[in-house]
């Protein structure tokens, strides 16, 4: 049976696969919100025998119509240097078909970024230059590896923050290499910046909604995430 490999940025995203029985789960690697670690994780999965790769997790909205909880299954993933990678059509179409019956799903372009886009200005600039619906830090790196080895690739991402939500830069320091989030460090950051408490509330609610949608999408798609192999 073909072997599926999944890469997430955060441990909380990988935990969504716990909805499946242990022996049904695909192989999973966590990149800790790093394009380079995502690239290394994808290469390791291919080397271990995986013949299909999935970029799974949350993303930031670039399209003003996207809201937290919306699903993005892109036709195209755009690299930082302008290269475009086309996701596997058969796999993508199957995933969109099963998800769109009960969830809001968009396609289009997913932009990849080696650095987090935290400000509204950065998001707008990326939208104007790429035309992408959403952005994340892993998909483009995973797409590169899949393209290099000639194996199918799709991305299943959920919008976690709107295009108008600015994320404090120091919150990224709370994300560890293993994808765990040091919540205490983030909380302390907000504690010494009390004027940003409202942003903490918005971030928490949006993230919770996005993870709930991701878990639901995973359950609907099934343990092989519609992999046609």
C-alpha positions in Angstrom: 0.0 0.0 0.0 1.3 3.5 -0.9 2.8 5.3 2.1 1.6 8.8 2.9 3.7 11.5 4.7 2.4 14.6 6.4 4.3 17.7 7.5 2.8 20.2 9.9 4.3 23.4 11.4 2.9 23.0 14.9 2.4 20.1 17.3 -1.2 21.2 17.8 -1.8 20.7 14.0 -0.2 17.2 14.1 -2.4 16.3 17.1 -5.5 16.7 14.9 -4.5 13.4 13.3 -5.1 11.7 16.7 -8.7 11.5 15.6 -7.6 8.3 13.7 -6.6 5.0 15.3 -2.9 4.8 15.8 -2.4 2.2 13.1 -4.4 4.3 10.6 -2.4 7.5 10.9 0.0 8.6 8.2 3.6 9.3 9.0 3.9 12.7 10.5 6.8 15.2 10.9 6.6 18.6 12.7 8.6 21.5 11.3 8.3 24.1 14.1 7.1 26.9 11.7 10.3 26.7 9.7 10.6 26.3 5.9 14.0 24.7 6.2 12.9 22.2 8.8 9.8 21.5 6.6 12.1 20.8 3.7 14.3 18.5 5.8 11.2 16.7 7.2 9.8 16.1 3.7 13.1 14.7 2.5 13.2 12.4 5.5 9.7 11.1 4.7 10.6 10.5 1.1 13.8 8.7 2.1 11.7 6.5 4.5 9.5 5.4 1.6 6.6 7.9 1.5 5.2 8.3 -2.0 2.8 11.1 -1.3 3.3 14.3 0.7 0.8 16.6 2.4 1.3 20.0 3.9 -1.2 20.1 6.7 -2.0 22.9 9.1 -3.0 26.6 9.6 -2.3 29.5 7.4 -2.8 33.3 7.2 -5.4 34.9 5.0 -4.3 37.2 2.2 -7.7 37.3 0.5 -10.1 39.7 2.3 -12.9 37.2 1.8 -11.1 34.5 3.8 -12.0 34.1 7.5 -10.8 31.9 10.3 -12.0 28.3 9.8 -12.1 28.4 6.0 -10.3 25.6 4.2 -7.7 26.1 1.5 -6.8 23.3 -0.9 -4.7 25.1 -3.4 -4.2 24.4 -7.1 -0.8 26.1 -7.0 1.9 26.7 -4.3 4.1 29.7 -4.9 7.7 29.7 -3.8 9.5 32.7 -2.3 11.6 33.0 -5.4 8.5 33.0 -7.8 8.5 29.3 -8.7 5.1 27.7 -9.0 4.3 24.1 -8.0 1.1 22.5 -9.2 -0.6 20.2 -6.6 -1.6 16.8 -7.8 -4.9 17.3 -9.7 -6.5 13.9 -9.0 -5.7 14.0 -5.3 -6.7 17.7 -4.9 -10.0 17.3 -6.8 -10.9 14.3 -4.6 -10.1 16.2 -1.4 -12.0 19.3 -2.5 -15.0 17.3 -3.5 -15.3 15.5 -0.2 -14.7 18.6 1.9 -16.8 21.1 0.0 -19.9 19.1 0.7 -20.0 20.4 4.2 -17.2 23.1 4.6 -16.1 26.3 2.9 -13.2 25.4 0.6 -11.2 27.6 -1.8 -8.5 26.7 -4.3 -6.3 29.2 -6.1 -2.8 29.9 -5.0 -1.1 29.4 -1.7 2.0 31.6 -1.1 5.0 30.3 0.7 7.2 32.5 2.9 10.4 31.8 4.6 9.6 34.4 7.2 6.2 35.0 9.0 4.0 37.7 7.6 2.9 39.5 10.7 1.8 43.0 9.7 -1.2 44.0 7.6 1.2 45.8 5.2 3.2 42.6 4.6 0.0 40.6 3.9 -1.3 43.2 1.5 2.1 43.3 -0.3 2.1 39.5 -0.6 -1.4 39.5 -1.9 -0.6 42.1 -4.6 2.6 40.4 -5.7 1.3 36.9 -5.7 -2.5 37.0 -6.0 -2.5 34.2 -3.4 -5.5 33.5 -1.2 -3.4 32.5 1.8 0.2 32.1 3.1 2.2 29.7 5.2 5.8 28.8 6.0 5.9 25.1 5.1 4.0 24.3 1.9 6.5 25.7 -0.6 9.4 23.8 0.9 7.4 20.5 0.9 6.3 21.2 -2.7 10.0 21.6 -3.7 10.9 18.2 -2.3 7.8 16.5 -3.9 8.7 18.1 -7.3 12.3 17.0 -7.0 11.3 13.4 -6.4 8.4 13.4 -8.8 5.8 12.3 -6.2 2.3 13.7 -5.7 1.7 16.6 -3.3 -1.3 18.5 -1.9 -1.8 21.1 0.8 -4.7 21.2 3.2 -4.6 24.4 5.2 -7.1 26.3 7.4 -7.2 30.0 7.8 -6.2 31.0 11.3 -5.9 34.8 11.0 -7.6 37.4 8.8 -5.7 39.6 6.4 -6.3 42.6 8.8 -5.1 40.9 11.9 -1.6 42.0 13.0 0.4 39.5 15.0 3.0 40.8 17.4 6.4 39.7 16.2 7.6 38.5 19.6 4.9 35.8 19.7 6.9 33.8 17.2 9.6 33.3 19.8 7.1 31.1 21.7 7.2 28.5 18.9 9.8 25.9 19.6 11.6 23.7 17.0 9.5 20.7 17.9 6.4 22.7 17.1 5.3 23.1 20.7 4.1 26.5 21.7 5.5 28.0 24.9 2.2 29.6 26.1 3.8 31.0 29.2 6.3 33.0 27.3 3.6 34.4 25.0 1.4 35.2 28.0 4.2 37.0 29.7 4.8 39.0 26.5 1.2 40.2 26.6 1.4 40.8 30.3 4.1 43.4 29.9 2.1 44.9 27.0 -1.4 45.2 28.4 -2.6 47.4 25.6 -2.4 44.3 23.4 -4.6 42.1 25.5 -7.4 42.4 22.9 -5.1 40.9 20.3 -4.4 37.9 22.5 -8.1 37.3 22.7 -8.6 37.5 19.0 -5.6 35.2 18.3 -6.8 32.6 20.8 -10.3 32.5 19.4 -9.2 32.4 15.8 -6.6 29.7 16.5 -9.2 27.6 18.4 -11.7 27.9 15.5 -9.1 27.0 12.9 -7.9 23.9 14.8 -11.5 22.8 15.2 -12.0 23.1 11.4 -8.8 21.3 10.7 -9.8 18.3 12.9 -13.2 18.2 11.2 -11.6 18.3 7.7 -9.3 15.5 8.7 -12.2 13.4 9.9 -14.2 14.0 6.7 -11.2 13.3 4.5 -10.4 10.0 6.2 -7.0 8.7 7.4 -5.5 8.6 3.9 -6.7 12.2 3.2 -8.1 11.0 -0.1 -4.7 10.0 -1.3 -5.4 8.2 -4.6 -2.4 6.0 -4.7 
